[in-house]
Amino acid sequence: MSYSCFNAYKIMWLFCLFDLPTNTKSQRKRASDFRKSLIEDGFEMMQFSVYYRHCASMEDCEKHIVRIRKIIPYEGKVSILKFTDKQFGDIETYLGKTIEKKRKEVLQFEFF
């Protein structure tokens, strides 16, 4: 198997951004359930309403997008973004005025 197929333009990162209402107990539960479902699907929290996960390919991204669509609450706003590994590597994150160190590259392979 050629490793040239694993490059920064084929490996993807999937982001889920959301703004869900939390005024009532039932709304808070739906928002919490949505976050928990993202975590169960391998997403990590970047910021409170911004979650992301590594995907081995565009096809893998689409699989997770289908899962997100199935769990979107009927209230609020949910956005889904796809980035190539190259684009993800160009993200700058600041903690105050200090730039945060880049995450190490994902070295694990996904089996499906």
C-alpha positions as CSV (number, residue, x, y, z in Angstrom):
1,M,0.0,0.0,0.0
2,S,1.4,3.4,-1.0
3,Y,1.5,6.0,1.8
4,S,1.3,8.8,-0.7
5,C,-2.5,8.6,-0.4
6,F,-2.2,10.0,3.2
7,N,-1.4,13.6,2.5
8,A,-2.4,17.0,3.9
9,Y,-5.0,17.5,1.2
10,K,-6.9,14.2,1.6
11,I,-6.9,13.9,5.4
12,M,-9.8,16.0,6.8
13,W,-10.9,17.7,10.0
14,L,-14.6,18.1,10.7
15,F,-15.8,21.0,12.9
16,C,-19.3,21.3,14.4
17,L,-20.2,24.8,15.7
18,F,-23.5,25.3,17.4
19,D,-25.6,27.8,19.3
20,L,-28.4,26.0,21.1
21,P,-30.9,27.6,23.5
22,T,-30.5,26.8,27.2
23,N,-33.3,28.8,28.8
24,T,-35.4,25.9,30.0
25,K,-34.5,22.6,31.6
26,S,-35.6,20.7,28.5
27,Q,-33.5,22.9,26.2
28,R,-30.4,22.5,28.5
29,K,-30.9,18.7,28.3
30,R,-31.1,18.7,24.5
31,A,-28.0,20.9,24.3
32,S,-26.2,18.6,26.7
33,D,-27.3,15.5,24.9
34,F,-26.1,17.0,21.6
35,R,-22.6,17.7,23.1
36,K,-22.5,14.2,24.6
37,S,-23.4,12.6,21.2
38,L,-20.6,14.5,19.5
39,I,-18.1,13.3,22.1
40,E,-19.3,9.7,21.7
41,D,-18.6,10.1,18.0
42,G,-15.0,11.1,18.6
43,F,-15.3,14.8,18.6
44,E,-13.2,16.9,21.0
45,M,-14.1,20.3,22.4
46,M,-12.1,23.3,21.0
47,Q,-14.3,25.9,22.7
48,F,-17.6,25.5,24.5
49,S,-19.7,25.3,21.3
50,V,-17.0,24.3,18.9
51,Y,-16.1,20.6,18.5
52,Y,-13.8,19.0,16.0
53,R,-12.6,15.5,15.0
54,H,-10.0,14.0,12.7
55,C,-11.3,12.1,9.6
56,A,-9.1,9.9,7.4
57,S,-10.9,11.0,4.2
58,M,-13.7,13.0,2.7
59,E,-15.8,9.8,2.8
60,D,-15.2,9.4,6.5
61,C,-16.2,13.1,7.0
62,E,-19.5,12.4,5.2
63,K,-20.2,9.5,7.5
64,H,-19.9,11.8,10.6
65,I,-21.9,14.6,8.9
66,V,-24.8,12.1,8.5
67,R,-24.6,11.3,12.2
68,I,-24.6,15.0,13.1
69,R,-27.6,15.7,10.9
70,K,-29.6,12.9,12.7
71,I,-29.0,14.4,16.2
72,I,-29.5,18.2,15.5
73,P,-32.0,19.6,18.0
74,Y,-35.1,21.3,16.5
75,E,-34.1,24.6,18.1
76,G,-30.8,26.5,17.6
77,K,-28.2,26.8,15.0
78,V,-25.6,24.1,14.0
79,S,-22.9,24.6,11.4
80,I,-20.6,22.0,10.0
81,L,-17.2,22.8,8.5
82,K,-14.7,20.6,6.7
83,F,-11.0,21.5,6.5
84,T,-8.1,19.6,4.9
85,D,-5.2,18.7,7.2
86,K,-3.2,21.4,5.5
87,Q,-5.8,24.1,6.3
88,F,-6.2,22.8,9.8
89,G,-2.4,23.1,10.3
90,D,-2.6,26.8,9.4
91,I,-5.1,27.6,12.2
92,E,-3.7,30.1,14.7
93,T,-5.0,29.9,18.2
94,Y,-4.2,32.6,20.8
95,L,-4.5,32.4,24.6
96,G,-4.5,36.1,25.3
97,K,-1.7,37.5,23.3
98,T,0.3,34.3,23.3
99,I,0.0,31.9,20.4
100,E,-0.9,28.4,21.5
101,K,1.4,25.6,20.5
102,K,0.3,23.4,17.6
103,R,-1.2,20.0,18.3
104,K,1.0,17.1,17.4
105,E,0.0,15.3,14.2
106,V,-2.5,12.5,14.5
107,L,-0.5,9.3,14.2
108,Q,-3.2,6.7,14.7
109,F,-5.0,5.0,11.9
110,E,-8.7,4.5,11.9
111,F,-10.1,1.1,11.3
112,F,-13.6,0.6,10.0
